[in-house]
Amino acid sequence: MAKQEITCDDILKELRAKQYRPVYYLMGEEAYYIDLIADYIADNVLTDTEKEFNLSIVYGADVDIATVINAAKRYPMMSEHQVVVVKEAQSIRNMDELSYYLQRPLNSTILVICHKHGVLDRRKKLAAEIEKVGVLFESKKIKDAQLPAFITSYMKRKGVDLEPKATSMLADFVGTDLSRLTGELEKLIITLPKGQTRITPEQIERNIGISKDYNNFELRGAIVEKDVLKANKIIKYFEENPKTNPIQMTLSLLFGFFSNLMLAYYAPEKSEQGIANFLGLKSPWQSREYLSAMRRYSGVKTMQIIGEIRYADAKSKGVGNSSLNDGDILRELVFKILH
């Protein structure tokens, strides 16, 4: 039976209960969860007075592994713990030498190693030694389909609700950069009128700079419904506002949607719940567009569309294209999708 991986919530739950481990090795492609855990430890384990002598924050580019080990071996001053945070630890060479410290780590030291944009080889001895005495956590990139649930959960913890369209607008516009996404969510919370706890598409438009009528969410809807007029109006708006509507983002979202649509044809149960379960969607309402698209696009047509999106992506990067601008490329693609 495979060992269940520890989650960010598991770690934060332990930390809030003041259950500390000697070593936290935080690694992976998603910086948000790494920063969330490291910042919580740096902010909450020690009092402000204790931090003056017992909180060390260093950067991988400025230290070697011997310096890190020596810092971890120090005893705290007038405090139960000392905290050593190593940021950008992926820059440190010979990380395997940390094994020497892990043989007898100090329980009074909380060593936090932040290794972003990569992971330790779990087959190596170091990974096993970290798991034996501390926490080895991999922060994985969130999938596009998980974004609405992430947004809803994050805002629920803040006591704020979002209309489904507002959630989709944010997910489509910001994408899977969770640090940027949470920044935009905090901005929305700050700008909420007093006494109001529900965010609408209009507020997204005013405060984030996304048009509630001309965005990737609406373009996808127009394509699903085969609304040629609406789709072309949105493309014209995109062409006039390229900075807030880059073609690469639009192509990525369309590719994701039609790739999921292709998968949806293989779902054992072609219902809202069945499609949601098969695609890993958090809410059945998210599958409505897929069911609607399945009524208008055959499996063969969907495969052709995926090929056309790939071709449009290549052209947007200058491959086999010397004259078309991004607006023309998108207009041509949508024409091929709709006809």
N, C-alpha and C positions, 0 to 999 in steps of 0.2 A: 504494500500500500504506500503510495507516494506521500511524502511529508507535505503537510499543508504550509504554504508560504505565509509568513507573517505580513500583515497589512499595516498601512499607515495608522489606521484607526486602532489597531491592536497596540501599537507602540505608544500612541498618545494616551490611550486608556491606562497603560502601565505607568507612564510618566505622571499623569494626573494623580495616580494613587501613590506617588513617590516611591515606586518600585524601579530602581535604577540598575542598569547593567554597566560593567566596566568599559565596554567598547560598543559603539554603534558605527557600523560600516554601512553608509548610505550610498547607494550607487544606482546608475540607470540613466535612461534617456530623458525622463521627465524631471526637470529641475524643481518644479513646484513642491512636490512631496518631500524632496531632500531638504529644501530650504525651510519648509514648514516644521519638520521635526528638529532640525538643527537650531532654528530660531527659538522654538519652544524650550529646548534644553538651556540655551544660552540666557534666555529671559527669565526662566522660572525656577531653576534648581537652586540658585544662590540669591541671597538678599542683595540689595544695592551695596551695602557695606562690604559684604563678602566678595562681591565681584571685583572690588578694587585690587585684591591680592590673589584671587583664585580663579579668575576667568582669563584664559589666553585664547586669542583668535589669531591664527597664522594662515598663510597662503602657500600652496604647494610650490609655486614658482620661487618662493623665497627661502624655503627650508629643505633639508634632506631628511631621510627617515630616521637618522640618528638623533637629529634635533627633536623630532616628534617624540621619540622614545624617551629621551632625557626629560622632556617637559612632562610626559605622562608619569615618570618615576618620582616627580616631586611630591612632597606631602603638602596638604592644605595648611593655610595659616588662619588660625582662629575660625575654623569652619569644618564641617563634617566632610565636605567634598571640595574638590577643585574640578573645573571643567576646562578641557582643552578641545577647541574646535579647529579642525584642519579643513579649510575651504580649498576648492580647486585641487583636490588631492590627486587627480589624474596626472598632474605634472610631476609628481614625485617618482623618482626611479628607485628600483630595488625595494618595492613595497613588500616583497616576500620576507624581508628582514624584520618586519613587524612580528613575525613568529616568535622571535626571542623574547619580546615583551609579553606576548600572550601566554607564555609558559607560566608566568607568575604575575598577572596584572594586579595593580593596586585597586582594592575595592573603594578607596577614597577618591580615586580618579575616575571621571567620566570622560572618556576619549571619544570624540565624534569626528569621523572621517567622511568628508563629502566628496565623492568620486562621481562627477557628472559626465554625461555623454559617453558612457561606457560601463562595462561591468567586469568584475573579477571572474576568472575562470573557476567555476564551482568544482571542477575536478581536481584543482590544486589543493595542497595541504593547507594553505593559508585560509581558504574559505571554510574548511572544516574546523579549523582552530578558532576562527571568529565565532562561528555558530555554537561552539562548545562553551565559550565563556561570555558571549555577548549577543549582539543582533547583527545579522547580515540581511539587509533590506534592499530589494530591487524596486526602483521606482519606474514603472513601465508607462509608456505613452498611452494615453487614453484614446479609444477609438471614436470616430465621428459619431457613431450610433449611440455612444454613451454620454455624449455632451449634454443633451437635454436633461438627463437624469442628474448629472453632476451640477448643472445650473440650478435646477429645482431644489436639490438637496442643500446646496450651499446657501441659497436664499432662505430656505425654510429654517435653517439654523439661526438666521438673522431676523426671523419673524416677518419675512417678506414673501409675497406670492407673485407669480408672473402669469400673464395670459399666455396660452400655448403659442400663439403667433409671435409674441415678444421673445419667448424662449428660443424658437426656431430662428428668428432674425439674428439673435446674438450668436447662436451656435454656428450659423452659416457665415456670419461676417467675421467673427474673431477666430474660429477654428480651434484647434487642439492645443494652442499655447495657453496653458492653464494660468501661468503667472500674469499674462496680459488679460486673460478672461476675468480672473478674480479682481484685477484692478478696475476693469470696466464695471463689474458688478458693484464694487464698493462705491464707485462714482455714482451709480444709479441710486444706491441707498442714501447717499448724502443729499442728493437732489430731490428726494421724495418730499412732497408737501407734507406739512405737519398733520398727523392723524391718518395719513394714507399709507396702506401697507400692500397695495397691489400695483405692479408695474405694467403699463400698457404699451402697445407698439408706438403710440404717439410720444411717450416719454423716451423710448429708445431713439426715435427720430430726432428729438430735441437735444438729447444729452450725449448720444454716442456718435451721431452724424450719419446714421443709416436711414435712408428714405423708407417709410413704411409701405410705400406703393411700388418703389423701384429698387428691388434688391434680389439677391440670388434665390431667396425663399419664394418670392413671387414669380420669378422667372421659371423656377422648377415647377411651380403650380400651373403656370400657363402652358408649359410643355406637356405636363401630364394631362391637362384638359384639352390639349391641341387648340389653344386659343391663339391663333396666328397674330391677330391685331395687338393683343396685350403683350405677347412675347416681343414683337418688333418695337413697341413703345419702350419696353424695358431696355432692350439692346441699344436703342438711340440714347437713352439716359446714361447708360454705362459708357457709351462712346464719348459723351459730353463730360463725363465725370470719371476719367480713368484712374485717378489717384485713389478714390474710395471704392472703385469697382475693378480691380485688376483682373485681366482675363485668366491668369493662372489660377486664381481662387475659384472663379466660375467654372472653369474646366475641371478642376479637382472635385468640386461638389457634384457636378453632373456625372463625372466618371464614377464617383462613389454611389450615387443614386442608381444608375443603370447597372452597375456591377451587383448591387444588392437586389435589383429587380430580376436579374438573371438567376440569382440564387433562389429568389422567391418562387420561381416556377417549379422548383424541386421540393417545396414545402409539402409535407404529407397532408396538412390541413390548410385549405385556402380560405381561412377566416381571419378576422382582425387578430384574434389571440394566437391562432396558429402561425400566421406570418411573423407576428411579434416574437413568439418563442423561437422560431426557426432562425430569424435574423439577429436574435439577441437584443431586441428593442425593449426598453424598460416599460413602455406603455403601449397598449393596443391601439390608441389613436394615431400613433406614429406610423402604423402600417396601412392606414387608409389610403394614402397616396400611392402605395405600392399596389393595392387592390384596384384602385382606379386606373393606374397605368397598365396593369395586366389586361384590362378590358379594351385598351386602345393600342397596345403594342404587343406583337407576337414575340415568341422567344427568338425567332430568326431575326426579326427587325431589331430586337434589343442587342443581339450580337453585332449586327451591322452598326448600330449606334455607338457601341463601345469602340469599334474600330475607327469610326469617324472622329470620335473625341480624341483618340490617340493621335490621329493624323492632324487634327486641329492644334493639338498641343505641340507637335513637332513644328508646324508652320509658325506658331506664335514665338518659337525660339529661333526662327530664321532658316529652318531646314526645308529646302525646296520652295522657298517663298522669298521673292524679291520686291514685291509691290503691295501686297495686302497689309492693311493696318489691323490692329486688334479688333476693331469694330466690324470690319469686313469679314474677318475670320470667324467671329462669333455669329454674325448674321448668316454666313454660308452654312455653318454647322447646324444652326437651329432650323434653317430651311430643309436641310437633309434629314433632320430628325422628324420634322413635322410632315414631310411628304414622302 
